[in-house]
Amino acid sequence: MKVIVTVVEQIISEAHVDIPDGLTQEAIRQEIVVRYNTGQMQTDFNIAQVDFVSISAQIITQNG
């Protein structure tokens, strides 16, 4: 018997990032978005929390 199991999790990651002083809130948002979109922050992310959302299973029947 085969069973397909699907697990859905919500992963919350955090990164501690140094940005220049004196930026407005909008400039800080833009700095973070640019760094994220260019991949500069990917290595800085650490998993802070994983929340279990759901699990389901589908039984695959084989005729034969």
C-alpha positions as CSV (number, residue, x, y, z in Angstrom):
1,M,0.0,0.0,0.0
2,K,1.2,3.5,-0.8
3,V,0.3,6.5,1.1
4,I,1.0,10.1,0.1
5,V,1.5,12.2,3.2
6,T,1.3,16.0,2.9
7,V,2.6,18.2,5.8
8,V,2.0,21.9,5.7
9,E,4.1,24.1,8.0
10,Q,4.5,27.8,8.4
11,I,8.2,28.7,8.8
12,I,9.0,32.0,10.4
13,S,12.6,33.2,9.8
14,E,14.5,36.2,11.1
15,A,17.6,38.0,10.1
16,H,19.6,40.5,12.0
17,V,20.7,43.1,9.4
18,D,22.9,46.1,9.8
19,I,21.6,49.1,7.7
20,P,22.9,52.7,7.6
21,D,21.7,55.1,10.3
22,G,19.4,58.0,9.6
23,L,17.2,56.3,7.1
24,T,13.4,57.0,7.0
25,Q,11.0,54.1,7.5
26,E,10.3,54.0,3.7
27,A,14.1,53.9,3.0
28,I,14.5,51.1,5.5
29,R,11.7,49.1,3.9
30,Q,13.3,49.7,0.5
31,E,16.8,48.7,1.7
32,I,15.4,45.4,3.1
33,V,13.4,44.6,-0.1
34,V,16.4,45.3,-2.3
35,R,18.6,43.1,-0.1
36,Y,16.0,40.3,-0.1
37,N,15.3,40.5,-3.8
38,T,19.0,40.4,-4.7
39,G,19.7,37.4,-2.4
40,Q,22.0,39.4,0.0
41,M,19.9,38.4,3.0
42,Q,19.3,34.7,2.3
43,T,22.4,33.5,4.2
44,D,21.4,35.7,7.2
45,F,18.0,34.0,7.8
46,N,17.7,31.7,10.7
47,I,14.6,29.6,11.4
48,A,13.0,31.2,14.5
49,Q,9.8,29.2,14.6
50,V,8.0,26.4,12.7
51,D,4.3,26.1,13.2
52,F,2.5,22.9,12.2
53,V,-0.5,23.8,10.1
54,S,-1.9,20.5,8.8
55,I,-1.2,17.0,7.8
56,S,-3.2,14.8,5.4
57,A,-2.8,11.4,3.9
58,Q,-4.1,9.9,0.7
59,I,-4.1,6.1,0.3
60,I,-3.2,4.9,-3.2
61,T,-4.9,1.7,-4.1
62,Q,-3.3,-0.6,-6.7
63,N,-5.5,-2.9,-8.7
64,G,-3.8,-5.9,-10.1
